[in-house]
Amino acid sequence: MPPLPTTSAEDVTDQPLREQFEAFVDEHREALRRCLDGLTEEQARRSLVPSRTTLLGLVKHAVFVEKVWFDEAITCRSRAEIGIPATPDESFILDENDTIATIQRAHREACEASRRATSSLTLDETVHGNRRGPLPLRWVYLHVLRELAQHCGHADILREQIVNP
């Protein structure tokens, strides 16, 4: 399975907007996935806030995000057909088979599928499978970037509390 492109945001300052969006989104995808590196399974599952948010749960939720925005929104398949939870809150729930390795692999695979799903689309194309109604692909990229950035911030804080209590 090929890794995601390693182009950094600094490398695309004079590239077309599509390449800029993809570089920024890919950097945040990778940063979120790496928040689990070097942790024990217990640390990755440690709950430090009243919500279901854990580091492992954040990356599992990011798999859900990829599938909502780059499968459901593009293909118009239902969440049940895709095999993802019905709500964002449910996507944080960990089961006994969830490990750092399985969740990181699922996230990597979801990101690769997202790139394939958008490869033939332009930023101006409209996707029709989201509950908000028709949306331009450029809005989807911006929304995903915003969500990933928020979750990277959450992960930074949780990881700091776990690694440097």
N, CA, C and O of each residue as an XYZ file, in Angstrom:
660
protein
N       0.844     -1.169      0.000
C       0.000      0.000      0.000
C       0.893      1.237      0.000
O       1.705      1.390      0.913
N       0.778      2.120     -0.980
C       1.646      3.297     -1.027
C       1.272      4.304      0.057
O       0.097      4.482      0.378
N       2.292      4.960      0.617
C       2.002      5.982      1.639
C       1.399      7.217      1.005
O       1.455      7.403     -0.211
N       0.823      8.059      1.845
C       0.308      9.332      1.356
C       1.462     10.177      0.849
O       2.591     10.009      1.311
N       1.214     11.069     -0.075
C       2.278     11.950     -0.559
C       2.918     12.714      0.597
O       2.262     13.037      1.587
N       4.206     12.995      0.450
C       4.924     13.676      1.526
C       5.200     15.133      1.194
O       6.091     15.743      1.785
N       4.465     15.687      0.276
C       4.623     17.096     -0.055
C       4.171     17.935      1.124
O       3.074     17.746      1.648
N       5.023     18.864      1.538
C       4.637     19.733      2.654
C       3.926     20.968      2.126
O       4.020     21.303      0.946
N       3.223     21.628      3.012
C       2.497     22.840      2.639
C       3.452     23.908      2.110
O       3.087     24.689      1.231
N       4.665     23.942      2.639
C       5.638     24.927      2.167
C       6.077     24.661      0.731
O       6.531     25.575      0.043
N       5.946     23.420      0.274
C       6.360     23.050     -1.083
C       5.342     23.446     -2.153
O       5.638     23.358     -3.345
N       4.152     23.878     -1.744
C       3.085     24.104     -2.729
C       2.595     25.551     -2.779
O       1.493     25.812     -3.261
N       3.387     26.474     -2.296
C       2.929     27.859     -2.239
C       2.565     28.430     -3.604
O       1.705     29.305     -3.702
N       3.209     27.945     -4.648
C       2.904     28.459     -5.987
C       2.234     27.414     -6.879
O       2.213     27.548     -8.103
N       1.693     26.383     -6.257
C       1.003     25.320     -6.994
C      -0.492     25.622     -7.070
O      -0.994     26.488     -6.354
N      -1.200     24.902     -7.944
C      -2.654     25.094     -8.020
C      -3.329     24.835     -6.669
O      -2.816     24.102     -5.823
N      -4.471     25.448     -6.502
C      -5.206     25.367     -5.241
C      -5.449     23.920     -4.803
O      -5.357     23.615     -3.613
N      -5.749     23.046     -5.724
C      -6.014     21.642     -5.388
C      -4.812     21.019     -4.681
O      -4.974     20.342     -3.665
N      -3.616     21.240     -5.207
C      -2.413     20.696     -4.584
C      -2.185     21.313     -3.209
O      -1.706     20.640     -2.297
N      -2.525     22.584     -3.060
C      -2.386     23.233     -1.753
C      -3.339     22.603     -0.740
O      -2.936     22.280      0.377
N      -4.600     22.430     -1.127
C      -5.568     21.805     -0.229
C      -5.093     20.425      0.187
O      -5.105     20.086      1.371
N      -4.675     19.628     -0.790
C      -4.269     18.256     -0.488
C      -3.045     18.220      0.418
O      -2.968     17.376      1.310
N      -2.097     19.110      0.207
C      -0.901     19.132      1.058
C      -1.261     19.478      2.500
O      -0.774     18.837      3.431
N      -2.107     20.483      2.689
C      -2.504     20.869      4.051
C      -3.306     19.751      4.724
O      -3.057     19.423      5.884
N      -4.255     19.172      4.010
C      -5.064     18.089      4.586
C      -4.173     16.894      4.910
O      -4.303     16.300      5.980
N      -3.266     16.533      3.995
C      -2.379     15.389      4.239
C      -1.471     15.615      5.445
O      -1.235     14.688      6.219
N      -0.961     16.833      5.613
C      -0.126     17.114      6.791
C      -0.909     16.906      8.084
O      -0.384     16.347      9.047
N      -2.144     17.347      8.106
C      -2.962     17.186      9.316
C      -3.373     15.732      9.527
O      -3.434     15.264     10.664
N      -3.653     15.019      8.446
C      -3.953     13.587      8.571
C      -2.784     12.867      9.234
O      -2.960     12.111     10.189
N      -1.600     13.116      8.714
C      -0.400     12.452      9.230
C      -0.124     12.857     10.674
O       0.226     12.005     11.492
N      -0.270     14.114     10.998
C      -0.029     14.578     12.366
C      -0.974     13.888     13.347
O      -0.560     13.478     14.432
N      -2.230     13.764     12.967
C      -3.190     13.113     13.864
C      -2.854     11.632     14.026
O      -2.897     11.106     15.138
N      -2.522     10.964     12.934
C      -2.180      9.546     13.018
C      -0.930      9.348     13.890
O      -0.863      8.388     14.658
N       0.048     10.235     13.779
C       1.304     10.113     14.537
C       1.131     10.405     16.030
O       2.035     10.115     16.813
N       0.000     10.969     16.439
C      -0.176     11.258     17.869
C      -0.139      9.981     18.695
O       0.040     10.039     19.911
N      -0.305      8.835     18.056
C      -0.286      7.557     18.758
C       1.107      6.929     18.823
O       1.327      5.981     19.578
N       2.034      7.449     18.043
C       3.379      6.867     17.985
C       4.046      6.898     19.353
O       4.028      7.912     20.051
N       4.637      5.757     19.722
C       5.404      5.674     20.961
C       4.586      5.490     22.222
O       5.143      5.416     23.317
N       3.269      5.414     22.083
C       2.414      5.230     23.263
C       2.134      3.754     23.499
O       2.213      2.939     22.579
N       1.807      3.423     24.735
C       1.311      2.081     25.029
C      -0.179      2.042     24.687
O      -0.816      3.080     24.510
N      -0.709      0.852     24.598
C      -2.146      0.711     24.330
C      -2.960      1.381     25.439
O      -3.984      2.011     25.173
N      -2.501      1.240     26.671
C      -3.210      1.862     27.801
C      -3.188      3.382     27.677
O      -4.206      4.037     27.901
N      -2.045      3.943     27.325
C      -1.948      5.390     27.166
C      -2.864      5.888     26.047
O      -3.527      6.915     26.190
N      -2.896      5.164     24.950
C      -3.719      5.569     23.803
C      -5.205      5.547     24.139
O      -5.984      6.307     23.563
N      -5.600      4.683     25.065
C      -7.004      4.555     25.461
C      -7.360      5.402     26.691
O      -8.528      5.484     27.071
N      -6.378      6.014     27.296
C      -6.600      6.733     28.560
C      -7.588      7.881     28.361
O      -7.459      8.690     27.442
N      -8.566      7.923     29.244
C      -9.585      8.965     29.218
C      -9.199     10.057     30.201
O      -9.022      9.803     31.392
N      -9.072     11.277     29.689
C      -8.672     12.406     30.527
C      -9.737     13.493     30.592
O      -9.580     14.479     31.313
N     -10.809     13.316     29.848
C     -11.895     14.301     29.794
C     -13.222     13.570     29.943
O     -13.286     12.362     29.714
N     -14.284     14.280     30.322
C     -15.574     13.621     30.539
C     -16.185     13.000     29.277
O     -16.994     12.078     29.384
N     -15.817     13.480     28.096
C     -16.365     12.922     26.862
C     -15.670     11.601     26.526
O     -14.831     11.127     27.292
N     -16.011     11.019     25.403
C     -15.401      9.775     24.949
C     -14.041     10.001     24.284
O     -13.454      9.062     23.747
N     -13.548     11.211     24.316
C     -12.322     11.554     23.607
C     -11.091     10.955     24.275
O     -10.778     11.255     25.427
N     -10.408     10.108     23.528
C      -9.103      9.567     23.885
C      -8.242      9.726     22.641
O      -8.758     10.018     21.562
N      -6.942      9.538     22.780
C      -6.100      9.649     21.584
C      -6.476      8.590     20.551
O      -6.589      8.897     19.364
N      -6.667      7.362     20.985
C      -7.053      6.307     20.045
C      -8.429      6.601     19.453
O      -8.659      6.379     18.264
N      -9.335      7.098     20.281
C     -10.661      7.459     19.805
C     -10.642      8.601     18.803
O     -11.445      8.616     17.870
N      -9.734      9.563     18.980
C      -9.621     10.667     18.016
C      -9.226     10.160     16.633
O      -9.783     10.588     15.623
N      -8.276      9.259     16.597
C      -7.848      8.737     15.291
C      -8.943      7.839     14.700
O      -9.152      7.832     13.487
N      -9.631      7.092     15.549
C     -10.753      6.287     15.054
C     -11.841      7.205     14.493
O     -12.429      6.911     13.453
N     -12.101      8.301     15.173
C     -13.070      9.279     14.682
C     -12.619      9.863     13.341
O     -13.447     10.121     12.467
N     -11.325     10.069     13.178
C     -10.804     10.603     11.914
C     -11.072      9.641     10.762
O     -11.254     10.085      9.628
N     -11.101      8.353     11.020
C     -11.485      7.377      9.989
C     -12.933      7.649      9.576
O     -13.254      7.670      8.388
N     -13.787      7.854     10.552
C     -15.189      8.185     10.303
C     -15.295      9.456      9.462
O     -16.055      9.498      8.495
N     -14.540     10.485      9.824
C     -14.556     11.758      9.098
C     -14.203     11.540      7.631
O     -14.885     12.056      6.745
N     -13.147     10.782      7.371
C     -12.745     10.498      5.991
C     -13.881      9.835      5.219
O     -14.162     10.190      4.074
N     -14.522      8.878      5.856
C     -15.576      8.125      5.162
C     -16.854      8.941      4.980
O     -17.561      8.774      3.986
N     -17.151      9.818      5.929
C     -18.322     10.690      5.772
C     -18.113     11.656      4.615
O     -18.987     11.817      3.763
N     -16.943     12.301      4.592
C     -16.733     13.372      3.618
C     -16.243     12.910      2.265
O     -16.486     13.588      1.266
N     -15.556     11.771      2.197
C     -15.013     11.356      0.916
C     -15.602     10.047      0.402
O     -15.196      9.562     -0.654
N     -16.543      9.476      1.124
C     -17.290      8.329      0.622
C     -18.769      8.721      0.599
O     -19.356      8.854     -0.474
N     -19.367      8.903      1.762
C     -20.790      9.237      1.825
C     -21.126     10.465      0.970
O     -22.064     10.427      0.174
N     -20.373     11.535      1.131
C     -20.683     12.780      0.410
C     -20.500     12.629     -1.096
O     -21.233     13.239     -1.874
N     -19.533     11.827     -1.509
C     -19.256     11.688     -2.940
C     -20.099     10.594     -3.586
O     -20.651     10.790     -4.669
N     -20.200      9.443     -2.923
C     -20.905      8.303     -3.543
C     -22.397      8.282     -3.252
O     -23.151      7.593     -3.940
N     -22.832      9.026     -2.243
C     -24.227      9.045     -1.795
C     -24.637      7.728     -1.133
O     -25.827      7.469     -0.950
N     -23.658      6.900     -0.776
C     -23.973      5.678     -0.034
C     -24.301      6.055      1.401
O     -23.786      7.046      1.918
N     -25.147      5.278      2.040
C     -25.511      5.550      3.439
C     -24.376      5.123      4.363
O     -23.499      4.347      3.982
N     -24.412      5.638      5.564
C     -23.410      5.263      6.561
C     -23.494      3.767      6.856
O     -22.471      3.120      7.080
N     -24.695      3.223      6.857
C     -24.855      1.782      7.076
C     -24.180      0.998      5.955
O     -23.501      0.005      6.213
N     -24.364      1.440      4.715
C     -23.715      0.763      3.585
C     -22.196      0.835      3.679
O     -21.501     -0.122      3.337
N     -21.690      1.961      4.140
C     -20.247      2.156      4.261
C     -19.696      1.368      5.445
O     -18.529      0.977      5.451
N     -20.544      1.139      6.447
C     -20.110      0.410      7.634
C     -19.525      1.307      8.708
O     -18.609      0.913      9.430
N     -20.065      2.526      8.809
C     -19.603      3.464      9.831
C     -20.765      3.812     10.757
O     -21.927      3.608     10.405
N     -20.450      4.336     11.941
C     -21.513      4.692     12.878
C     -22.466      5.746     12.298
O     -22.127      6.467     11.360
N     -23.636      5.809     12.872
C     -24.649      6.764     12.411
C     -24.334      8.189     12.859
O     -24.731      9.145     12.194
N     -23.621      8.343     13.984
C     -23.358      9.680     14.519
C     -21.863      9.857     14.800
O     -21.147      8.881     15.023
N     -21.401     11.108     14.786
C     -20.002     11.361     15.128
C     -19.643     10.863     16.528
O     -18.567     10.295     16.716
N     -20.515     11.062     17.507
C     -20.222     10.651     18.873
C     -19.920      9.156     18.958
O     -19.014      8.739     19.679
N     -20.676      8.362     18.225
C     -20.465      6.906     18.232
C     -19.114      6.513     17.626
O     -18.586      5.439     17.913
N     -18.566      7.384     16.792
C     -17.309      7.034     16.111
C     -16.103      7.060     17.052
O     -15.027      6.594     16.679
N     -16.261      7.591     18.251
C     -15.187      7.617     19.247
C     -15.158      6.347     20.098
O     -14.194      6.117     20.829
N     -16.196      5.527     20.010
C     -16.304      4.344     20.859
C     -15.276      3.303     20.428
O     -15.211      2.912     19.263
N     -14.479      2.869     21.392
C     -13.458      1.857     21.136
C     -13.983      0.489     21.514
O     -14.704      0.339     22.501
N     -13.616     -0.514     20.720
C     -13.944     -1.880     21.113
C     -12.651     -2.617     21.431
O     -11.560     -2.076     21.250
N     -12.775     -3.832     21.898
C     -11.595     -4.571     22.370
C     -10.602     -4.881     21.259
O      -9.429     -5.129     21.541
N     -11.036     -4.874     20.014
C     -10.141     -5.161     18.887
C      -9.404     -3.925     18.384
O      -8.517     -4.044     17.539
N      -9.747     -2.759     18.879
C      -9.082     -1.529     18.452
C      -7.726     -1.416     19.147
O      -7.638     -1.397     20.375
N      -6.683     -1.342     18.342
C      -5.329     -1.152     18.854
C      -4.700      0.011     18.099
O      -5.249      0.493     17.109
N      -3.563      0.447     18.569
C      -2.851      1.513     17.868
C      -2.606      1.082     16.420
O      -2.863      1.847     15.491
N      -2.115     -0.127     16.232
C      -1.795     -0.605     14.878
C      -3.034     -0.700     13.991
O      -2.997     -0.288     12.832
N      -4.134     -1.242     14.525
C      -5.322     -1.406     13.673
C      -5.958     -0.074     13.328
O      -6.426      0.117     12.206
N      -5.981      0.845     14.275
C      -6.592      2.155     14.020
C      -5.709      2.976     13.090
O      -6.225      3.637     12.188
N      -4.388      2.954     13.284
C      -3.511      3.682     12.366
C      -3.640      3.127     10.945
O      -3.669      3.893      9.982
N      -3.718      1.812     10.813
C      -3.879      1.193      9.491
C      -5.219      1.585      8.876
O      -5.285      1.923      7.694
N      -6.286      1.542      9.669
C      -7.614      1.924      9.160
C      -7.609      3.379      8.713
O      -8.217      3.720      7.698
N      -6.933      4.230      9.456
C      -6.870      5.646      9.092
C      -6.079      5.836      7.800
O      -6.513      6.562      6.906
N      -4.936      5.195      7.704
C      -4.131      5.285      6.482
C      -4.935      4.810      5.269
O      -4.920      5.456      4.221
N      -5.630      3.691      5.411
C      -6.440      3.149      4.314
C      -7.599      4.080      3.959
O      -7.917      4.251      2.782
N      -8.225      4.676      4.958
C      -9.326      5.610      4.696
C      -8.819      6.841      3.954
O      -9.481      7.334      3.041
N      -7.655      7.333      4.338
C      -7.084      8.511      3.668
C      -6.734      8.194      2.214
O      -6.965      9.012      1.323
N      -6.184      7.020      1.981
C      -5.864      6.619      0.610
C      -7.139      6.484     -0.219
O      -7.165      6.885     -1.383
N      -8.185      5.928      0.364
C      -9.464      5.813     -0.337
C     -10.034      7.197     -0.633
O     -10.620      7.412     -1.694
N      -9.867      8.133      0.295
C     -10.345      9.500      0.088
C      -9.644     10.138     -1.102
O     -10.283     10.784     -1.933
N      -8.338      9.957     -1.183
C      -7.589     10.527     -2.300
C      -8.044      9.920     -3.634
O      -8.175     10.625     -4.634
N      -8.280      8.617     -3.632
C      -8.774      7.973     -4.865
C     -10.157      8.512     -5.243
O     -10.436      8.758     -6.416
N     -11.004      8.689     -4.252
C     -12.381      9.137     -4.514
C     -12.427     10.540     -5.104
O     -13.333     10.856     -5.876
N     -11.474     11.374     -4.755
C     -11.484     12.757     -5.240
C     -10.574     12.971     -6.441
O     -10.575     14.058     -7.020
N      -9.806     11.973     -6.828
C      -8.778     12.164     -7.854
C      -9.323     12.630     -9.199
O      -8.631     13.336     -9.932
N     -10.528     12.255     -9.526
C     -11.078     12.654    -10.826
C     -12.018     13.863    -10.728
O     -12.599     14.282    -11.729
N     -12.163     14.415     -9.532
C     -13.068     15.543     -9.332
C     -12.303     16.857     -9.305
O     -11.135     16.897     -8.917
N     -12.958     17.914     -9.713
C     -12.372     19.249     -9.579
C     -12.917     19.892     -8.309
O     -13.931     19.453     -7.768
N     -12.245     20.923     -7.845
C     -12.689     21.617     -6.637
C     -14.063     22.255     -6.813
O     -14.780     22.463     -5.834
N     -14.427     22.563     -8.033
C     -15.715     23.206     -8.285
C     -16.865     22.218     -8.441
O     -18.025     22.624     -8.510
N     -16.555     20.926     -8.496
C     -17.628     19.942     -8.619
C     -18.429     19.867     -7.334
O     -17.913     20.099     -6.241
N     -19.689     19.542     -7.489
C     -20.608     19.449     -6.363
C     -20.772     17.990     -5.965
O     -20.964     17.114     -6.808
N     -20.693     17.754     -4.663
C     -20.987     16.420     -4.135
C     -22.376     16.471     -3.514
O     -22.782     17.497     -2.970
N     -23.093     15.375     -3.596
C     -24.523     15.389     -3.243
C     -24.906     14.493     -2.068
O     -26.078     14.448     -1.694
N     -23.956     13.786     -1.483
C     -24.311     12.802     -0.470
C     -24.262     13.269      0.964
O     -24.440     12.452      1.868
N     -24.028     14.547      1.218
C     -23.971     14.999      2.601
C     -25.336     15.449      3.082
O     -26.162     15.914      2.297
N     -25.562     15.308      4.359
C     -26.849     15.670      4.967
C     -27.152     17.159      4.864
O     -28.310     17.559      4.985
N     -26.128     17.989      4.642
C     -26.344     19.434      4.483
C     -26.913     19.770      3.104
O     -27.426     20.868      2.884
N     -26.817     18.823      2.192
C     -27.237     19.062      0.818
C     -26.020     19.178     -0.086
O     -24.901     18.900      0.345
N     -26.222     19.584     -1.328
C     -25.114     19.681     -2.280
C     -24.050     20.678     -1.799
O     -24.362     21.769     -1.323
N     -22.780     20.263     -1.941
C     -21.654     21.088     -1.514
C     -20.531     21.015     -2.538
O     -20.298     19.956     -3.120
N     -19.835     22.114     -2.767
C     -18.675     22.047     -3.664
C     -17.530     21.303     -2.967
O     -17.369     21.399     -1.750
N     -16.748     20.571     -3.740
C     -15.643     19.813     -3.174
C     -14.676     20.719     -2.420
O     -14.108     20.299     -1.412
N     -14.476     21.947     -2.882
C     -13.564     22.854     -2.173
C     -14.046     23.089     -0.740
O     -13.220     23.186      0.167
N     -15.356     23.184     -0.511
C     -15.902     23.359      0.836
C     -15.615     22.113      1.676
O     -15.283     22.215      2.857
N     -15.745     20.946      1.060
C     -15.467     19.695      1.770
C     -14.015     19.681      2.247
O     -13.746     19.363      3.405
N     -13.085     20.022      1.363
C     -11.675     20.075      1.770
C     -11.475     21.043      2.938
O     -10.789     20.710      3.905
N     -12.059     22.216      2.858
C     -11.901     23.202      3.930
C     -12.513     22.709      5.238
O     -11.940     22.906      6.309
N     -13.670     22.072      5.150
C     -14.314     21.550      6.351
C     -13.459     20.452      6.983
O     -13.263     20.438      8.199
N     -12.956     19.540      6.166
C     -12.118     18.455      6.684
C     -10.842     19.028      7.295
O     -10.406     18.570      8.351
N     -10.244     20.015      6.649
C      -9.045     20.642      7.199
C      -9.345     21.267      8.564
O      -8.564     21.115      9.504
N     -10.468     21.963      8.670
C     -10.853     22.565      9.949
C     -11.019     21.486     11.018
O     -10.530     21.642     12.137
N     -11.697     20.410     10.684
C     -11.928     19.354     11.662
C     -10.621     18.678     12.068
O     -10.391     18.426     13.251
N      -9.773     18.388     11.096
C      -8.483     17.769     11.420
C      -7.625     18.691     12.285
O      -6.964     18.233     13.217
N      -7.634     19.975     11.981
C      -6.846     20.924     12.774
C      -7.342     20.947     14.225
O      -6.535     20.963     15.154
N      -8.646     20.949     14.417
C      -9.195     20.924     15.779
C      -8.764     19.658     16.504
O      -8.355     19.707     17.664
N      -8.857     18.528     15.821
C      -8.518     17.262     16.461
C      -7.018     17.136     16.710
O      -6.613     16.507     17.688
N      -6.195     17.712     15.856
C      -4.749     17.731     16.121
C      -4.467     18.535     17.395
O      -3.614     18.152     18.197
N      -5.173     19.631     17.576
C      -5.019     20.412     18.803
C      -5.444     19.624     20.022
O      -4.760     19.641     21.045
N      -6.570     18.933     19.922
C      -7.018     18.088     21.033
C      -5.953     17.027     21.332
O      -5.609     16.784     22.489
N      -5.441     16.407     20.276
C      -4.453     15.341     20.446
C      -3.176     15.874     21.095
O      -2.594     15.208     21.950
N      -2.741     17.059     20.700
C      -1.538     17.647     21.304
C      -1.707     17.796     22.815
O      -0.807     17.462     23.586
N      -2.866     18.299     23.229
C      -3.111     18.520     24.654
C      -3.213     17.194     25.403
O      -2.619     17.037     26.470
N      -3.961     16.241     24.852
C      -4.092     14.934     25.517
C      -2.740     14.235     25.616
O      -2.390     13.689     26.663
N      -1.985     14.256     24.523
C      -0.680     13.595     24.529
C       0.261     14.235     25.554
O       0.995     13.539     26.255
N       0.231     15.548     25.630
C       1.083     16.229     26.618
C       0.709     15.790     28.027
O       1.591     15.570     28.858
N      -0.585     15.660     28.309
C      -1.008     15.234     29.639
C      -0.609     13.792     29.924
O      -0.344     13.440     31.073
N      -0.564     12.957     28.892
C      -0.217     11.547     29.075
C       1.287     11.369     29.206
O       1.754     10.642     30.083
N       2.045     12.026     28.344
C       3.494     11.822     28.302
C       4.215     12.619     29.384
O       5.227     12.168     29.919
N       3.697     13.801     29.706
C       4.310     14.675     30.713
C       3.294     15.045     31.796
O       2.900     16.205     31.912
N       2.874     14.053     32.587
C       1.808     14.332     33.581
C       2.215     15.332     34.647
O       1.420     15.649     35.532
